[in-house]
Amino acid sequence: MLVYSSAKLESDVIVAGPISLHITASTSAKDTDWYAYVSDVLPNGKSLALVQGIIRARFRKSFEKPELLTPNETAEYEIDLWSLGHVFQKGHRLRVVITSSCFPIYDRNLNTGEDIATGTRMVKAKQTLFHEMGKESYLTFHVLPK
């Protein structure tokens, strides 16, 4: 699980509309999941989850034509976090959490590329998330003027 938290906000930030997480990542598996959520971190440290989303790697390009990964290849993903209407208040932090699983809320990914309904063999996946020039990972959202 990776956790990214902003600095304390110096003023209120009004976010409204679609929000998505773009990641560049690699995995040792033929298929894997990427799950993320955005939360508002209050000054006392309490974190309130606001939006979430998940993508299965085999569906990263299309739901109609699933495509397994070549292990350790670098791929790009867009995780739709739906929409958000929220004011991140002064002194709060914006947090993004990224992981490769959210079981039991979402079904498990066995990481083998086998059939989702009948596969039984499981493998551990080594996940790498990039955030460097040419392999950026970033959050996109709309900020409204005050």
C-alpha positions in Angstrom: 0.0 0.0 0.0 1.3 3.4 -1.0 0.1 6.5 0.8 0.7 10.0 -0.6 -0.4 13.0 1.5 -0.2 16.6 0.5 1.2 19.4 2.7 -1.3 21.1 4.9 -3.5 23.3 2.6 -2.9 27.0 3.0 -6.5 27.8 1.9 -9.8 26.0 1.1 -9.7 24.0 -2.1 -13.0 23.3 -3.8 -13.0 20.2 -5.9 -16.0 19.4 -8.2 -16.5 16.9 -11.1 -14.7 13.9 -12.4 -11.6 12.7 -10.6 -9.2 10.0 -11.8 -5.8 8.6 -11.0 -3.3 7.9 -13.8 -0.6 5.5 -12.9 2.4 4.1 -14.7 3.3 0.7 -13.2 4.8 -2.7 -13.7 4.0 -6.0 -12.1 5.6 -9.5 -12.1 2.1 -10.9 -12.8 0.2 -11.6 -16.0 -2.8 -9.8 -14.5 -3.3 -7.7 -11.3 -5.6 -5.1 -9.9 -5.0 -1.5 -9.0 -7.2 0.1 -6.4 -7.1 3.7 -5.1 -9.0 6.1 -3.0 -8.8 9.7 -2.1 -9.4 11.0 1.4 -9.6 14.3 3.3 -7.2 14.2 6.3 -8.3 16.4 9.1 -5.8 18.4 11.3 -6.3 15.8 14.0 -5.1 13.0 11.6 -8.5 11.4 11.0 -8.8 10.4 7.4 -12.2 10.5 5.6 -12.4 8.4 2.4 -14.3 10.3 -0.3 -14.0 8.4 -3.6 -12.6 5.1 -4.8 -12.0 3.1 -7.9 -10.4 -0.1 -9.2 -9.1 -1.4 -12.5 -8.1 -4.9 -13.5 -5.0 -4.9 -15.6 -6.4 -7.2 -18.3 -9.2 -4.5 -18.9 -6.8 -1.5 -19.0 -7.4 -0.9 -22.7 -10.8 -2.5 -23.3 -13.5 -4.5 -21.6 -14.5 -6.1 -24.9 -10.9 -7.4 -25.6 -9.1 -8.3 -22.4 -5.3 -8.3 -22.7 -3.0 -9.9 -20.3 0.3 -8.3 -19.3 3.8 -9.4 -20.1 5.3 -9.7 -16.6 7.5 -6.7 -15.7 6.3 -4.6 -18.6 5.5 -1.0 -17.9 1.9 -0.1 -18.5 -0.4 2.9 -18.0 -3.7 2.7 -16.2 -6.5 5.2 -15.6 -8.5 4.5 -12.5 -11.9 6.2 -12.6 -12.6 7.5 -9.1 -16.0 8.8 -10.3 -16.9 12.3 -9.3 -16.4 14.4 -6.3 -17.9 17.6 -4.9 -15.9 18.5 -1.8 -14.2 21.4 0.0 -10.8 20.5 1.4 -10.5 23.0 4.1 -7.5 25.1 5.1 -5.2 23.1 7.3 -6.5 19.7 5.9 -4.5 17.4 3.6 -5.5 15.6 0.5 -4.4 11.9 0.5 -4.2 9.3 -2.2 -3.9 5.6 -1.3 -2.9 3.0 -3.9 -2.9 -0.7 -3.4 -3.3 -3.9 -5.5 -6.3 -5.3 -3.7 -9.5 -4.4 -2.0 -10.8 -7.8 -1.0 -13.5 -8.5 0.1 -15.1 -5.4 -1.3 -13.9 -6.4 -4.8 -13.1 -10.0 -5.9 -9.6 -11.2 -5.6 -7.2 -11.2 -8.6 -5.2 -14.4 -8.5 -2.5 -12.6 -10.6 -2.1 -15.6 -12.9 -4.2 -14.5 -15.9 -6.4 -17.6 -15.6 -10.1 -17.5 -16.1 -11.7 -15.2 -13.5 -14.5 -17.6 -12.6 -12.6 -20.9 -12.6 -9.0 -20.1 -11.8 -7.7 -21.5 -8.5 -3.9 -21.0 -8.6 -2.6 -17.9 -6.9 0.7 -16.1 -7.2 2.2 -13.1 -5.4 2.8 -10.1 -7.5 5.7 -7.7 -7.1 4.2 -4.2 -7.9 6.2 -1.1 -9.0 4.6 2.3 -9.3 6.5 5.0 -11.2 6.5 8.7 -10.7 9.4 10.0 -12.7 9.7 12.0 -15.9 8.3 9.9 -18.8 6.6 7.5 -16.4 4.4 9.8 -14.4 1.6 8.9 -12.0 -0.8 11.6 -11.1 -4.3 12.6 -9.9 -6.6 14.7 -12.1 -9.5 16.8 -10.8 -11.2 20.2 -11.3 -10.6 23.0 -8.8 -13.3 25.6 -8.7 -12.6 29.3 -8.1 -13.7 30.7 -4.7 
